[in-house]
Amino acid sequence: MNLLLPLQAAGFDIKSLMPFALMFVVLYLFMIRPQIKKQKNEKKFQNDIGKGSKVVTTSGIHGKIVEISDTTVVIETGAGKIKFEKTALSMELSNKIAAAKS
């Protein structure tokens, strides 16, 4: 039994949905999937950092991690110690500095 027969009798063609389906696939491949991958990488980075790591915050502050708790970190900068949420960390500089020296 053809389930689409009532729709076809009403003048609906399944081929008219193809551009929308294609648009959704392209949207997923170029926008949604990379964003999900980026979020996973950020979460992994936030869980893998440790004391002594040199980091940059999303606001551009450079410093060295001196304390870590579940959701916060204390970063030592030239101006003193500042407490940040882990989500405010942008990237780690320790690996980039070591790679640049070799």
KELUMLUM-806302 format. One line per 5 residues: number of its first residue (from 1); their letters; for each residue x, y, z of N, C-alpha, C, O, CB. Coordinates in Angstrom, 1 decimal, m for minus. Glycine has a CB too. Layout:
N
NUM) a) X/Y/Z/X/Y/Z/X/Y/Z/X/Y/Z/X/Y/Z; ...
***
This chain:
102
1) mnlll) 0.8/m1.2/0.0/0.0/0.0/0.0/0.9/1.2/0.0/1.8/1.3/0.8/m1.0/0.0/1.2; 0.6/2.2/m0.8/1.4/3.4/m1.0/0.9/4.4/0.0/m0.3/4.9/m0.2/1.4/3.9/m2.4; 1.7/4.9/0.9/1.2/5.9/1.9/1.2/7.3/1.3/0.4/8.1/1.9/2.1/5.8/3.1; 1.9/7.5/0.3/1.9/8.8/m0.3/0.8/9.0/m1.4/0.7/10.1/m1.9/3.3/9.1/m1.0; 0.0/8.0/m1.6/m1.0/8.1/m2.7/m2.0/9.2/m2.4/m2.4/10.0/m3.3/m1.7/6.8/m2.8
6) plqaa) m2.5/9.4/m1.1/m3.5/10.5/m0.9/m2.8/11.9/m1.1/m3.5/12.8/m1.6/m4.0/10.4/0.5; m1.5/12.0/m0.8/m0.9/13.3/m1.0/m0.6/13.6/m2.5/m0.8/14.7/m2.9/0.5/13.3/m0.2; m0.3/12.5/m3.2/m0.1/12.7/m4.6/m1.4/13.1/m5.3/m1.4/13.8/m6.3/0.5/11.4/m5.3; m2.5/12.5/m4.9/m3.8/12.8/m5.4/m4.2/14.3/m5.2/m5.0/14.9/m6.0/m4.9/11.9/m4.9; m3.7/14.8/m4.1/m4.0/16.2/m3.8/m3.1/17.2/m4.5/m3.2/18.4/m4.3/m3.9/16.5/m2.2
11) gfdik) m2.2/16.7/m5.3/m1.3/17.6/m6.1/0.0/17.8/m5.4/0.8/18.7/m5.8/m2.0/18.9/m6.3; 0.4/17.1/m4.3/1.6/17.2/m3.6/2.7/16.3/m4.2/2.4/15.1/m4.4/1.5/16.9/m2.1; 3.8/16.8/m4.5/4.9/16.0/m5.1/6.1/16.0/m4.1/6.5/17.0/m3.6/5.4/16.6/m6.4; 6.5/14.8/m3.8/7.6/14.6/m2.8/8.9/15.3/m3.3/9.7/15.7/m2.5/7.9/13.1/m2.6; 9.0/15.5/m4.6/10.2/16.1/m5.1/10.3/17.6/m4.7/11.4/18.2/m4.8/10.3/16.0/m6.7
16) slmpf) 9.2/18.2/m4.4/9.2/19.6/m4.0/9.9/19.8/m2.6/10.3/20.9/m2.3/7.8/20.1/m3.9; 10.1/18.7/m1.8/10.8/18.8/m0.6/12.3/18.6/m0.7/13.0/18.9/0.3/10.2/17.7/0.4; 12.7/18.2/m1.8/14.2/17.9/m2.0/15.0/19.2/m1.8/16.1/19.1/m1.1/14.4/17.4/m3.4; 14.7/20.4/m2.3/15.5/21.5/m2.0/15.6/21.8/m0.5/16.7/22.2/0.0/15.0/22.8/m2.7; 14.5/21.6/0.2/14.6/21.9/1.7/15.5/20.9/2.4/16.2/21.2/3.3/13.2/21.8/2.3
21) almfv) 15.4/19.6/2.0/16.2/18.6/2.5/17.7/18.8/2.2/18.5/18.6/3.1/15.8/17.2/2.0; 18.0/19.2/1.0/19.3/19.5/0.6/19.8/20.7/1.4/21.0/20.7/1.8/19.4/19.8/m0.9; 19.0/21.7/1.6/19.4/22.9/2.4/19.7/22.5/3.8/20.7/23.0/4.4/18.3/24.0/2.4; 18.9/21.6/4.4/19.2/21.2/5.8/20.5/20.4/5.9/21.3/20.6/6.8/18.0/20.3/6.3; 20.8/19.5/4.9/22.0/18.8/4.9/23.2/19.7/4.8/24.2/19.5/5.5/22.1/17.8/3.7
26) vlylf) 23.2/20.7/3.9/24.3/21.7/3.8/24.4/22.5/5.0/25.6/22.7/5.5/24.0/22.6/2.6; 23.3/22.9/5.6/23.4/23.6/6.9/24.0/22.8/8.0/24.9/23.3/8.7/22.0/24.1/7.3; 23.7/21.6/8.1/24.3/20.7/9.1/25.8/20.5/8.8/26.6/20.6/9.8/23.6/19.3/9.0; 26.2/20.2/7.6/27.6/19.9/7.3/28.5/21.2/7.5/29.6/21.0/8.0/27.7/19.5/5.9; 28.0/22.3/7.2/28.9/23.5/7.2/28.7/24.4/8.4/29.5/25.2/8.7/28.6/24.3/6.0
31) mirpq) 27.6/24.2/9.2/27.4/25.1/10.3/27.3/24.3/11.7/27.9/24.7/12.6/26.2/26.0/10.1; 26.4/23.4/11.7/26.1/22.7/13.0/27.2/21.8/13.4/27.6/21.8/14.5/24.8/22.0/12.8; 27.6/20.9/12.5/28.7/19.9/12.8/30.0/20.6/13.3/30.5/20.1/14.3/28.9/19.0/11.6; 30.5/21.6/12.6/31.7/22.2/13.1/31.6/22.9/14.4/32.5/22.9/15.2/32.2/23.3/12.0; 30.4/23.5/14.7/30.2/24.1/16.0/30.2/23.0/17.1/30.7/23.3/18.2/28.8/24.9/16.0
36) ikkqk) 29.6/21.9/16.9/29.5/20.8/17.8/31.0/20.3/18.1/31.3/20.1/19.3/28.7/19.6/17.4; 31.8/20.2/17.1/33.2/19.8/17.2/34.0/20.8/18.0/34.8/20.4/18.8/33.8/19.6/15.8; 33.7/22.1/17.7/34.4/23.1/18.5/34.1/23.1/20.0/34.9/23.3/20.8/34.1/24.5/17.9; 32.8/22.9/20.3/32.4/22.8/21.7/33.0/21.6/22.4/33.4/21.7/23.5/30.8/22.7/21.7; 33.1/20.5/21.7/33.8/19.3/22.3/35.2/19.6/22.6/35.7/19.2/23.6/33.6/18.1/21.4
41) nekkf) 35.9/20.2/21.6/37.3/20.6/21.8/37.5/21.5/23.0/38.5/21.4/23.8/37.9/21.1/20.6; 36.7/22.5/23.1/36.7/23.5/24.2/36.5/22.8/25.6/37.2/23.1/26.5/35.7/24.6/24.0; 35.6/21.9/25.6/35.3/21.2/26.8/36.5/20.3/27.2/36.8/20.3/28.4/34.0/20.3/26.7; 37.1/19.7/26.3/38.2/18.8/26.5/39.4/19.7/27.0/40.1/19.3/27.9/38.7/18.0/25.2; 39.6/20.8/26.4/40.7/21.8/26.8/40.5/22.2/28.2/41.4/22.2/29.0/40.7/23.0/25.9
46) qndig) 39.2/22.6/28.6/39.0/23.1/29.9/39.2/22.0/31.0/39.5/22.3/32.1/37.5/23.6/30.0; 38.9/20.7/30.6/39.1/19.6/31.6/40.6/19.2/31.7/41.0/18.6/32.7/38.3/18.4/31.2; 41.4/19.4/30.6/42.8/18.9/30.6/43.8/19.9/31.1/44.9/19.5/31.3/43.1/18.6/29.2; 43.4/21.2/31.3/44.4/22.1/31.8/44.8/21.8/33.3/44.1/21.2/34.0/43.9/23.6/31.7; 46.0/22.3/33.6/46.5/22.0/35.0/47.3/23.2/35.5/47.5/24.2/34.8/47.4/20.8/35.0
51) kgskv) 47.7/23.0/36.7/48.5/24.1/37.4/49.8/24.3/36.6/50.4/23.4/36.1/48.8/23.8/38.9; 50.2/25.6/36.5/51.4/25.9/35.8/51.2/26.2/34.3/52.1/26.6/33.6/52.4/24.9/36.0; 50.0/25.9/33.8/49.8/26.1/32.3/49.6/27.6/32.1/49.0/28.3/32.8/48.5/25.3/31.9; 50.3/28.0/31.0/50.1/29.4/30.6/48.9/29.5/29.6/48.9/28.8/28.7/51.4/30.0/29.9; 48.0/30.4/29.9/46.7/30.5/29.2/46.4/31.9/28.8/47.0/32.8/29.3/45.6/29.9/30.0
56) vttsg) 45.5/32.0/27.9/44.9/33.3/27.5/43.4/33.2/27.7/42.8/32.2/27.3/45.3/33.7/26.0; 42.8/34.2/28.3/41.4/34.2/28.5/40.7/34.8/27.3/41.3/35.3/26.4/41.0/35.1/29.8; 39.4/34.6/27.2/38.6/35.2/26.1/38.7/36.7/26.0/38.5/37.2/24.9/37.1/34.7/26.2; 39.0/37.3/27.1/39.1/38.8/27.1/40.6/39.2/26.8/40.9/40.4/26.7/38.7/39.4/28.4; 41.5/38.3/26.5/42.8/38.6/26.1/43.8/38.7/27.2/45.0/39.1/27.0/42.8/39.8/25.4
61) ihgki) 43.5/38.3/28.4/44.4/38.4/29.6/45.3/37.1/29.6/44.8/36.0/29.5/43.7/38.5/30.9; 46.6/37.4/29.6/47.6/36.3/29.6/48.0/36.0/31.1/48.1/37.0/31.9/48.8/36.6/28.7; 48.2/34.8/31.4/48.6/34.5/32.8/49.0/33.0/32.9/48.9/32.2/32.0/47.6/34.9/33.7; 49.3/32.6/34.1/49.7/31.3/34.5/48.7/30.8/35.6/48.5/31.5/36.5/51.2/31.2/35.0; 48.2/29.6/35.4/47.3/29.0/36.4/48.0/28.6/37.6/49.0/27.9/37.6/46.5/27.8/35.8
66) veisd) 47.5/29.1/38.8/48.1/28.8/40.1/47.1/28.0/40.9/47.6/27.2/41.8/48.4/30.0/40.8; 45.8/28.0/40.7/44.8/27.2/41.4/43.7/26.8/40.5/43.3/27.5/39.6/44.3/28.0/42.6; 43.2/25.6/40.7/42.1/25.1/39.9/41.1/24.5/40.8/41.4/23.7/41.7/42.6/24.0/38.8; 39.8/24.8/40.6/38.7/24.1/41.2/37.8/23.5/40.1/38.1/23.5/39.0/37.9/25.1/42.2; 36.6/23.0/40.5/35.7/22.4/39.5/35.3/23.4/38.4/35.3/23.0/37.3/34.5/21.9/40.2
71) ttvvi) 34.9/24.6/38.8/34.4/25.5/37.8/35.3/26.8/37.6/35.0/27.6/36.7/33.0/25.9/38.1; 36.2/27.0/38.5/37.0/28.3/38.4/38.5/28.0/38.4/39.0/26.9/38.8/36.7/29.2/39.6; 39.3/29.0/38.0/40.7/28.9/38.0/41.2/30.3/38.5/40.6/31.3/38.3/41.3/28.6/36.6; 42.4/30.3/39.2/43.0/31.5/39.6/44.3/31.6/38.7/45.1/30.8/38.7/43.4/31.5/41.1; 44.3/32.8/38.0/45.4/33.0/37.1/46.3/34.1/37.6/45.8/35.2/38.1/44.9/33.4/35.7
76) etgag) 47.6/33.9/37.6/48.6/34.9/38.0/49.0/35.7/36.8/49.5/35.1/35.9/49.8/34.3/38.8; 48.8/37.0/36.9/49.1/37.9/35.8/50.2/38.9/36.3/50.6/38.8/37.5/47.9/38.7/35.2; 50.6/39.8/35.5/51.6/40.8/35.9/51.0/41.7/36.9/51.7/42.3/37.7/52.0/41.6/34.7; 49.7/41.8/37.0/49.0/42.7/37.9/48.6/42.1/39.2/48.1/42.7/40.1/47.8/43.4/37.3; 48.7/40.8/39.3/48.3/40.0/40.5/47.5/38.8/40.1/47.6/38.3/38.9/47.5/40.9/41.4
81) kikfe) 46.8/38.2/41.1/46.0/37.0/40.8/44.6/37.4/40.6/44.0/38.3/41.2/46.1/36.1/42.0; 44.0/36.7/39.6/42.6/37.0/39.2/41.9/35.7/39.1/42.4/34.7/38.6/42.5/37.8/37.8; 40.6/35.6/39.6/39.8/34.4/39.5/38.9/34.5/38.3/38.2/35.5/38.1/39.0/34.2/40.8; 38.9/33.4/37.5/38.1/33.3/36.3/37.3/32.0/36.3/37.7/31.0/37.0/38.9/33.4/35.0; 36.2/32.0/35.6/35.5/30.7/35.3/36.3/30.0/34.3/37.0/30.6/33.4/34.0/31.0/34.8
86) ktals) 36.2/28.6/34.3/37.0/27.8/33.3/36.5/28.1/31.9/37.3/28.0/31.0/36.8/26.3/33.6; 35.2/28.5/31.8/34.7/28.7/30.4/35.3/30.0/29.8/35.1/30.2/28.6/33.2/28.8/30.5; 35.9/30.9/30.6/36.5/32.1/30.1/37.9/31.9/29.5/38.5/32.8/29.0/36.6/33.1/31.2; 38.4/30.7/29.7/39.8/30.4/29.1/39.6/30.1/27.6/38.8/29.4/27.2/40.4/29.2/29.8; 40.5/30.7/26.8/40.4/30.6/25.4/41.4/29.6/24.8/41.0/28.7/24.1/40.7/32.0/24.8
91) melsn) 42.7/29.7/25.2/43.7/28.7/24.7/44.9/28.7/25.6/45.1/29.5/26.5/44.1/29.1/23.3; 45.6/27.6/25.4/46.8/27.4/26.2/48.0/27.8/25.5/48.1/27.5/24.3/46.9/25.9/26.7; 48.9/28.5/26.1/50.1/29.0/25.5/51.3/28.1/25.7/52.3/28.2/25.0/50.4/30.4/25.9; 51.3/27.3/26.7/52.4/26.5/27.1/52.9/25.6/25.9/54.1/25.5/25.7/52.1/25.6/28.3; 52.0/25.0/25.3/52.3/24.1/24.1/52.9/24.9/23.0/53.8/24.5/22.3/51.1/23.3/23.7
96) kiaaa) 52.3/26.1/22.7/52.7/26.9/21.6/54.1/27.5/21.8/54.9/27.6/20.9/51.7/28.0/21.3; 54.4/27.9/23.0/55.7/28.4/23.4/56.8/27.3/23.2/57.8/27.6/22.7/55.7/29.0/24.8; 56.5/26.1/23.7/57.4/25.0/23.6/57.6/24.6/22.2/58.8/24.2/21.8/56.9/23.8/24.4; 56.6/24.6/21.3/56.7/24.3/19.9/57.6/25.4/19.2/58.3/25.0/18.3/55.3/24.1/19.2; 57.4/26.6/19.6/58.1/27.7/18.9/59.6/27.6/19.3/60.5/28.0/18.4/57.6/29.1/19.3
101) ks) 60.0/27.1/20.5/61.4/27.1/20.8/62.1/25.9/20.1/63.3/26.0/20.0/61.5/26.9/22.3; 61.4/24.9/19.7/62.1/23.7/19.1/62.2/23.9/17.6/62.8/23.0/16.9/61.4/22.5/19.4
***
